[in-house]
Amino acid sequence: MTRDDRSNDGSSNDGSSSDDPPRETVSIPNEVELPRLLDFYDLQDAEHTGIHEFYGNLRDGELTTTRCDDCGAVHFPPRIVCPECLSDDLSYTSLPHEGTLHSFTEVRGTAAIGMTDDTPFVAGVVDLGDVRLSARIDDASYEDLEIGDPVRLKIVDIDGPTDQDRVFYRFVPV
C-alpha cells in the first residue's frame, strides 16, 4: 500500500490500519491423506531398515531374530547392535513357530488410526523360549484364552499404502 492508498487518519481504503499485520486466506483440502508416520508397519527394504533380513525371512515363512556372535545374547526384536555388549557382530537365528501365551489383553476401543475396523481383538505376550514377544492373537476372543495356552505363528501379508510387499507376524491358538 502506498501513502496515496491511505486516508489522512492512517487507515487504508479497505478499512484496515497501517499497523495491522498482513492477512491472507488459505484453503484446506476436503480429505487429508494419512501421514506415513501413522502406518503401523515398517518399510521393510534395505533402504529403510537395518533389519530388512528379518522381514525377508518372515516373507519366506521363517520367524527369526538376532543373536550376538560375541556374547551369545538373543533379543527380540532383531537388533543391529547388541544391547548387552554393544557389538555389531550379529547373525540371524530361527525362533520356534510355536510358543505359549504368557499374558494377554483385549483391545476394545481406540486402536491405531486406520486399524479400528476390527476391534475388539486380543494382543498378547508369547513365550518362545529364548524370547518373549508381543503379538496380536487372531482367531480367538479374550474369553477363549488362558495364560499358558499354546499358540502358533501366523504370517500376514500387509495390503497398504506403499508399493512394497510387506509382512508381519501374529499368532493363533493351537
C-alpha positions in Angstrom: 0.0 0.0 0.0 1.3 3.4 -0.9 0.8 6.6 1.0 -1.7 7.5 -1.6 -3.8 4.5 -0.7 -4.3 5.7 2.9 -6.6 8.3 4.2 -5.4 11.1 6.4 -6.2 9.1 9.6 -3.7 6.3 8.6 -6.3 3.7 7.6 -6.3 2.2 4.1 -9.2 2.3 1.7 -10.2 -1.2 2.7 -10.7 -0.2 6.3 -7.5 -1.7 7.8 -5.0 0.4 9.7 -1.4 0.6 8.5 -0.4 -1.0 11.9 -2.5 -4.2 11.2 -0.4 -7.3 10.3 -0.8 -8.7 6.8 -3.6 -11.1 6.3 -4.1 -13.9 3.8 -6.7 -16.6 3.2 -5.7 -20.2 2.6 -7.7 -23.2 1.7 -7.6 -26.7 3.3 -8.3 -29.9 1.4 -11.5 -31.8 1.9 -9.6 -35.0 2.6 -6.3 -35.5 4.3 -4.0 -38.4 3.4 -2.7 -40.1 6.5 1.0 -39.3 7.1 3.4 -42.2 6.7 4.2 -42.0 10.5 0.7 -43.4 11.3 1.4 -46.5 9.3 2.0 -49.2 11.9 4.1 -51.5 9.6 7.7 -50.7 8.8 9.0 -50.2 5.3 10.9 -53.4 5.0 13.6 -53.0 2.4 17.4 -52.4 2.9 16.9 -48.7 2.1 14.6 -48.1 5.1 15.6 -50.5 7.8 18.7 -52.3 9.1 16.6 -55.4 10.0 15.3 -56.0 6.5 16.6 -59.6 6.7 14.1 -60.2 9.4 11.3 -59.3 7.1 12.8 -61.3 4.2 12.9 -64.3 6.5 9.3 -63.7 7.6 8.2 -63.4 4.0 9.8 -66.8 3.4 7.9 -68.3 6.3 10.6 -68.2 9.0 10.4 -66.2 12.2 13.9 -65.1 13.2 15.8 -62.7 15.4 19.4 -61.7 16.0 21.9 -63.4 18.2 25.1 -61.7 19.2 28.1 -63.6 17.9 30.3 -62.1 20.7 28.3 -62.6 23.9 25.5 -65.0 22.7 22.6 -62.7 23.7 19.4 -63.2 21.9 16.9 -60.3 21.7 13.6 -59.6 20.1 13.0 -57.5 18.1 16.1 -58.0 15.9 18.9 -55.5 16.5 21.8 -54.1 14.6 23.8 -53.6 17.8 23.8 -55.9 20.8 22.4 -54.0 23.8 24.4 -56.3 26.2 27.9 -55.8 24.9 27.5 -53.2 22.1 28.9 -55.5 19.4 27.6 -55.2 15.9 28.6 -58.8 15.1 25.1 -60.2 15.0 23.6 -63.0 13.0 20.0 -64.2 12.4 18.8 -67.2 14.2 15.5 -69.1 13.9 12.8 -68.9 16.5 10.2 -71.6 17.1 6.8 -71.2 15.4 5.0 -72.4 18.5 5.0 -71.0 22.0 2.8 -70.3 24.9 0.7 -67.4 25.9 2.4 -65.6 28.7 -0.1 -62.8 29.1 -2.9 -61.2 27.1 -5.4 -58.4 27.0 -8.3 -57.3 24.8 -8.2 -54.1 22.8 -11.7 -52.9 22.7 -11.8 -49.3 21.7 -9.2 -47.0 20.4 -6.6 -48.7 18.3 -4.2 -47.0 15.9 -5.7 -44.8 13.3 -6.9 -46.9 10.4 -7.0 -50.1 12.5 -10.3 -49.7 14.3 -12.5 -51.7 12.0 -11.8 -55.0 13.7 -11.9 -54.2 17.4 -12.1 -55.9 19.8 -9.0 -58.0 19.3 -6.6 -59.8 21.5 -3.0 -58.7 22.0 -0.6 -60.9 24.0 2.9 -61.7 25.0 4.1 -65.0 23.5 6.9 -67.0 25.2 9.1 -68.7 22.6 11.8 -69.9 25.0 14.7 -67.6 24.2 12.5 -64.6 23.8 9.1 -63.2 24.6 7.4 -61.0 22.1 4.2 -59.1 21.8 1.8 -60.1 19.1 -1.8 -59.9 18.1 -3.6 -63.2 18.8 -6.0 -64.0 16.0 -8.9 -66.4 15.8 -9.8 -66.2 19.5 -11.7 -63.9 21.8 -10.4 -62.9 25.2 -12.8 -65.4 26.9 -11.4 -68.3 24.8 -7.8 -67.9 26.1 -5.9 -68.7 29.2 -2.3 -68.0 30.3 -0.2 -70.9 29.2 -2.3 -71.8 26.1 -0.2 -73.0 23.1 -0.1 -70.7 20.1 1.3 -71.0 16.6 2.9 -68.4 14.2 0.6 -66.8 11.6 2.2 -64.7 8.9 0.1 -61.9 7.4 0.6 -60.0 4.2 0.1 -56.3 4.5 -2.0 -54.6 1.9 -1.2 -51.0 2.5 -0.4 -47.6 1.1 3.1 -48.4 -0.2 4.4 -50.1 -3.3 6.3 -52.6 -1.1 5.2 -56.2 -0.4 5.1 -56.1 3.4 4.5 -58.9 6.0 4.1 -59.1 9.8 3.6 -61.8 12.3 0.7 -62.8 14.5 -0.2 -65.9 16.5 -3.3 -68.2 16.6 -4.3 -70.7 19.3 -3.2 -74.3 18.6 
